[in-house]
Amino acid sequence: MNEGEGLRFRRLHRPRVITDELPEDRRKGSGSTYSGKVFQVTLLSLGGFLLLPLFVVVVILESPVQPEVFSMKEPPLMKGCWESNLKLRKAQRLFEDQVLGPESIVNIGDVLFSGTADGKIVKLVGRRIHTVTRLGKPPCGSRDEELNCGRPLGIRVGPNGTLIIADAYLGVYEVNPTTGETTRLVAGGQVVAGRKLSFINDVAVTQDGKKVYFTVSSSRWQRKDYLNLIMEATADGRVLEYDTVTRELSVIMENLRFPNGIQLLPDEESVLVAETTMARIRRVHVAGLNKGGMETFMDNLPGFPDNIRPSSTGGYWVAMSAVRPNPGFSMLDFLSQRPWIKKLLFKLFSHEVLNKFVTRYSLVAELHDGGVCTRSFHDPSGLVLAYISEVHEHDGSLYLGSFHSPYIGKLDLNDV
């Protein structure tokens, strides 16, 4: 080995200084790990902070509704008599932005009468609006004020020319259309046969005026909570009879799911009742040998029926403000078997938001005995007429009421 090779393999032994510092590469790794842990902890804390209210809502907060499971048939196909069209879009709007929620309509001669969302009974003469009376007390205008303001719904003309009115909260009234004098026949909110009259809806009166029949949609929910009633599907609705001579009040039928519109048949021994939640119309016997009996007049409607009124051809007009499209998707049909979703929705959203889940679609149908549909008029998406509640036929035209819209619709039958 030469000197150069010896120098090549020689190692230098330098003294090592021991310190508390880590090598540079280890310092970098440690700092990265620490920062990552801080980020993870921060992210988890933030997520927990955001999810905690949701957890409280979903797990701890009690739902205002206790839905029942019920089954509905597959909706009928929208064909034949039910085939979609645009005929309702030929209607015109009357008194737009002058009346709010004219639920039900009657006429005495050519003068129309209706009840509005601000608790008034109004008379419509030509283009003028006159207030006949107010059943409740102001202030009016909000959902929570309805209890004192009142909410007139069904309205009829009695045999002596007076108006018979069903107010959702205040009761059943007789009103003189000329003087505005009011007489309460049935007090709302009272207990009858163990259940409250919490949500009075529609009314019908015999030709002699001795019997008044009316629907009570629920003993649990009031009108302002009608969406709760629909979603809960509670079978606590009833049909009652008021005898104007003896002043006796009796229950004719009970355990209905949201009984809504009511219409006497010509023989006055039975009434048709719209059972809204079940998308069907029942025939309830109110007099004669079959009094207290009930059968189905028409089942599995393509929409959810509201008021029922006679047509000039001997049939009945039925108004529907929401449909069960087939082909298509019906939210209410879907939820009927899923009460847990209903509970969750009511925990998370307000009534205003939940209403937007139901697609607007206005449908008017004329039905005849045997539950036969003879014609129907549609306005998909409710572009011209929305939230329709009733069809009142007069002098060749249909006057369409609404539980929410700020107008009355008028459709000339010659145009359809």
C-alpha positions in Angstrom: 0.0 0.0 0.0 1.4 3.4 -1.0 1.1 6.5 0.8 -1.6 7.9 -1.5 -3.8 4.8 -0.9 -3.3 5.1 2.8 -4.4 8.6 2.7 -7.5 7.7 0.6 -8.9 5.3 3.3 -8.0 7.3 6.3 -11.0 8.5 8.4 -11.0 11.7 10.4 -12.3 11.3 13.9 -13.9 14.6 14.9 -15.2 15.3 18.4 -19.1 15.1 18.6 -21.0 17.8 20.4 -24.2 16.6 22.1 -27.1 19.1 22.0 -30.9 19.1 22.5 -31.5 20.0 18.8 -32.8 17.4 16.3 -31.5 17.0 12.9 -33.0 19.3 10.3 -34.9 16.5 8.5 -36.4 15.3 11.7 -37.3 18.8 12.8 -39.3 19.2 9.6 -41.1 15.9 10.0 -42.1 16.7 13.6 -43.4 20.2 12.7 -45.5 18.7 9.8 -47.0 16.1 12.1 -47.9 18.6 14.8 -49.5 21.0 12.3 -51.5 18.1 10.8 -52.8 17.1 14.2 -53.8 20.7 15.0 -55.7 20.9 11.6 -57.5 17.6 12.3 -58.5 18.6 15.8 -59.7 22.0 14.5 -61.7 20.4 11.7 -63.3 17.9 14.0 -64.2 20.6 16.5 -65.7 22.7 13.8 -67.6 19.8 12.4 -68.9 18.9 15.9 -69.9 22.5 16.5 -71.9 22.6 13.3 -73.4 19.1 13.7 -74.4 19.5 17.3 -77.5 21.6 16.5 -78.5 19.1 13.9 -78.0 16.3 16.4 -80.1 18.1 19.0 -82.9 18.6 16.4 -82.8 15.1 15.1 -82.4 13.2 18.3 -83.5 15.4 21.2 -86.1 17.8 19.8 -89.6 16.3 19.7 -91.5 16.4 16.4 -94.8 18.3 16.5 -96.4 15.5 14.5 -96.9 11.8 15.3 -97.6 10.4 11.8 -99.6 7.3 11.3 -98.6 4.7 8.6 -101.3 4.3 6.0 -101.4 2.9 2.5 -102.6 4.4 -0.7 -103.2 2.8 -4.0 -101.0 3.6 -7.0 -102.4 6.8 -8.5 -104.5 6.4 -11.6 -102.8 7.2 -14.9 -103.3 10.7 -16.1 -105.1 9.7 -19.3 -108.7 9.5 -20.6 -110.8 11.9 -18.6 -107.8 12.8 -16.4 -105.4 13.6 -19.3 -103.5 16.8 -18.6 -104.5 19.9 -20.5 -104.3 23.7 -20.2 -108.0 24.5 -20.1 -107.9 26.2 -16.7 -105.4 28.7 -18.2 -108.2 30.2 -20.2 -109.7 31.5 -17.0 -109.5 35.2 -16.0 -108.7 36.6 -12.5 -111.3 38.7 -10.9 -110.6 41.2 -8.0 -106.9 40.4 -8.2 -105.1 41.7 -5.1 -108.4 42.9 -3.6 -109.5 39.6 -2.0 -107.2 37.1 -0.2 -108.1 33.5 0.1 -111.7 33.5 -1.1 -112.2 29.8 -0.1 -115.8 29.4 -1.0 -118.3 31.3 -3.2 -122.1 31.5 -3.5 -124.4 33.8 -5.5 -127.7 35.4 -4.8 -128.9 36.5 -8.2 -125.8 37.9 -9.9 -124.2 39.0 -6.6 -121.3 36.9 -5.4 -120.4 36.3 -1.7 -117.3 34.9 -0.2 -115.2 34.7 3.0 -111.7 35.9 3.0 -108.5 35.2 4.9 -108.8 38.5 6.9 -112.0 37.2 8.5 -114.5 39.2 6.4 -117.6 38.2 4.6 -117.7 40.2 1.3 -120.2 41.0 -1.3 -119.0 41.3 -4.9 -121.1 43.5 -7.1 -119.8 44.2 -10.6 -116.3 45.4 -9.9 -117.0 46.6 -6.4 -116.3 44.9 -3.1 -118.5 45.5 0.0 -117.8 44.1 3.5 -121.0 42.5 4.8 -119.6 41.7 8.2 -116.6 40.4 10.1 -117.0 37.3 12.3 -113.9 37.8 14.4 -111.8 40.6 15.8 -108.7 42.2 14.3 -105.8 42.2 14.0 -105.8 39.9 11.1 -103.3 38.8 8.4 -100.9 36.4 10.1 -101.2 32.7 10.7 -101.2 33.1 14.4 -103.9 35.8 14.4 -106.5 33.5 12.8 -107.7 32.2 16.1 -109.3 35.6 17.1 -109.7 37.0 13.6 -111.6 34.0 12.4 -111.2 32.2 9.0 -114.5 31.8 7.1 -114.3 28.7 4.8 -117.5 27.0 3.5 -120.4 29.2 2.6 -124.0 28.4 1.5 -127.3 30.2 0.9 -130.0 29.2 3.2 -133.7 28.8 2.2 -134.6 32.3 3.6 -131.8 34.0 1.7 -129.4 34.2 4.6 -125.8 33.0 4.4 -124.7 29.9 6.3 -121.0 30.1 7.0 -118.5 27.7 8.5 -115.6 29.5 10.3 -112.7 27.3 11.0 -112.3 28.6 14.6 -115.4 30.5 15.6 -118.1 28.1 14.5 -121.1 27.9 12.2 -123.0 31.2 11.6 -126.1 32.6 9.9 -125.5 36.0 8.3 -128.0 38.4 6.8 -126.4 39.5 3.6 -128.2 42.8 3.6 -127.8 44.0 7.2 -124.8 42.0 8.2 -126.6 40.7 11.3 -125.0 37.5 12.5 -126.2 34.6 14.6 -123.9 31.9 15.8 -125.5 28.5 15.4 -122.6 26.3 16.6 -119.7 27.5 18.7 -116.2 26.5 17.5 -113.8 24.9 19.9 -116.5 23.3 22.1 -116.4 19.6 23.0 -118.9 17.4 21.4 -119.0 13.6 22.2 -115.6 13.9 23.8 -113.8 15.7 21.0 -113.2 19.4 20.3 -114.5 21.2 17.2 -111.0 22.4 16.5 -111.1 22.8 12.7 -114.6 23.4 11.2 -114.3 23.3 7.5 -117.3 23.1 5.1 -121.1 23.3 5.5 -124.3 22.1 3.7 -127.9 23.0 4.5 -131.2 21.3 3.6 -133.8 23.0 1.4 -136.1 23.6 4.4 -133.2 24.9 6.5 -133.9 22.6 9.4 -130.7 20.6 9.1 -127.2 21.9 8.8 -124.3 19.4 8.1 -120.7 20.4 8.5 -117.3 18.8 8.5 -114.8 19.0 11.4 -111.4 18.2 9.8 -109.7 17.5 13.1 -110.2 17.6 16.9 -106.4 17.8 17.4 -105.3 20.4 14.8 -106.5 23.9 13.9 -106.7 25.3 10.4 -103.5 27.1 10.8 -101.8 23.7 11.3 -103.5 22.0 8.4 -100.2 20.8 7.0 -99.6 19.0 10.3 -103.0 17.3 9.9 -102.1 16.2 6.3 -98.8 14.8 7.3 -99.9 13.2 10.5 -102.9 11.6 8.7 -104.9 11.5 11.9 -108.2 9.8 11.6 -110.0 12.2 14.0 -112.3 14.0 11.5 -116.1 14.0 11.7 -119.4 14.9 10.1 -121.9 16.6 12.4 -125.5 17.6 12.2 -127.1 20.7 13.7 -130.9 20.8 14.1 -132.0 24.4 13.7 -135.3 23.7 15.4 -134.2 21.7 18.5 -130.7 23.2 18.4 -129.3 19.8 19.0 -125.8 18.9 17.8 -125.0 15.3 17.0 -122.2 13.3 15.4 -123.1 11.5 12.1 -119.7 10.0 11.1 -116.3 9.9 12.7 -112.7 8.6 12.3 -112.2 10.3 8.9 -108.8 11.5 7.6 -109.2 15.2 7.0 -112.9 15.4 5.9 -113.1 18.6 3.9 -115.8 19.6 1.4 -119.4 18.4 2.0 -122.3 18.3 -0.5 -125.9 17.1 0.0 -127.3 14.8 -2.6 -130.7 15.6 -4.1 -132.6 13.2 -1.8 -131.0 14.9 1.2 -130.5 11.5 2.8 -126.8 11.4 2.2 -123.8 13.7 1.7 -120.6 13.5 -0.3 -117.5 14.2 1.8 -114.0 14.8 0.5 -111.5 12.8 2.6 -108.5 14.8 1.5 -105.7 12.8 3.0 -106.9 9.6 1.4 -107.6 11.2 -2.0 -111.1 9.9 -2.1 -114.8 10.9 -1.7 -117.1 9.2 0.7 -120.9 9.0 0.8 -122.2 9.4 4.3 -125.9 8.6 5.0 -127.3 11.4 7.2 -131.0 10.4 7.1 -133.3 7.5 6.3 -132.9 3.8 7.0 -129.1 3.9 6.3 -128.4 6.8 8.6 -124.9 6.5 10.0 -123.7 4.3 7.2 -120.9 5.1 4.8 -119.5 3.9 1.5 -116.9 5.1 -1.0 -118.3 7.3 -3.8 -115.0 7.6 -5.7 -111.6 6.1 -4.6 -108.1 6.8 -5.6 -108.4 10.3 -7.2 -105.4 11.7 -9.0 -105.4 14.6 -6.6 -106.4 15.7 -3.1 -110.0 16.9 -3.1 -111.2 20.0 -1.4 -114.8 21.4 -1.8 -117.5 19.6 -3.7 -120.3 21.6 -5.4 -123.1 20.7 -7.8 -122.8 21.0 -11.6 -125.6 22.0 -14.0 -125.5 18.6 -15.6 -126.4 16.7 -12.4 -122.9 15.9 -11.4 -120.4 17.4 -9.0 -117.5 19.7 -9.4 -114.4 18.8 -7.3 -111.5 21.1 -6.8 -107.9 19.8 -6.3 -104.9 22.1 -5.7 -102.3 19.3 -5.6 -102.1 16.1 -7.6 -100.6 12.6 -7.5 -98.9 12.5 -10.9 -98.7 9.2 -12.7 -96.4 8.9 -14.4 -94.5 11.1 -11.9 -93.7 11.4 -8.3 -96.1 12.1 -5.5 -94.4 13.4 -2.3 -97.4 12.7 -0.1 -97.8 9.2 -1.4 -94.1 8.5 -0.8 -94.3 9.8 2.7 -97.4 7.8 3.7 -95.3 4.8 4.5 -92.4 6.7 6.0 -93.5 8.5 9.2 -89.8 8.9 10.3 -89.2 11.2 7.4 -92.2 13.2 8.2 -91.0 13.7 11.7 -87.6 14.8 10.5 -89.0 17.3 8.0 -91.2 18.9 10.7 -88.1 19.2 12.9 -86.0 20.9 10.3 -88.3 23.1 8.3 -91.1 25.7 8.8 -94.6 25.4 7.3 -93.6 27.9 4.6 -90.7 25.8 3.5 -92.6 22.5 3.7 -95.4 23.9 1.5 -92.8 24.3 -1.3 -92.2 20.5 -1.3 -95.7 20.0 -2.8 -95.8 20.9 -6.5 -98.6 23.2 -7.4 -101.0 21.8 -9.9 -104.6 23.0 -10.2 -107.2 20.4 -11.3 -111.0 20.7 -11.6 -113.1 17.6 -12.3 -116.8 16.9 -12.9 -117.9 13.6 -11.4 -121.2 11.8 -11.8 -122.9 9.0 -9.9 -120.8 5.9 -9.7 -117.7 7.9 -9.4 -117.4 8.5 -13.1 -115.2 11.4 -14.3 -116.8 13.1 -17.3 -114.4 16.0 -17.8 -111.5 17.7 -16.2 -109.7 21.1 -16.6 -106.0 21.6 -15.7 -103.4 24.2 -15.0 -100.1 22.4 -14.5 -97.9 24.4 -12.1 -100.8 26.7 -11.2 -99.6 29.3 -13.6 -103.0 31.2 -13.9 -105.0 29.7 -11.1 -103.2 28.3 -8.0 -104.4 26.8 -4.7 -107.9 26.3 -5.9 -110.4 25.2 -3.2 -113.8 25.3 -4.9 -115.7 25.4 -8.1 -119.0 27.3 -8.1 -121.0 27.1 -11.3 -123.2 30.1 -12.2 -124.7 31.3 -15.5 -122.5 29.3 -17.8 -119.2 30.1 -15.9 -117.2 28.5 -13.2 -116.1 30.7 -10.4 -113.0 29.3 -8.7 -112.2 29.9 -5.1 -108.8 29.7 -3.4 -107.6 29.1 0.1 -104.5 31.2 -0.5 -104.5 33.2 -3.8 -105.5 36.9 -3.9 -108.2 36.5 -6.6 -111.3 34.7 -7.8 -111.0 32.7 -11.0 -113.7 32.8 -13.7 -113.8 30.2 -16.5 -116.4 30.5 -19.3 -117.6 27.0 -20.0 -118.1 28.0 -23.7 -114.3 28.4 -24.0 -113.6 24.8 -22.9 
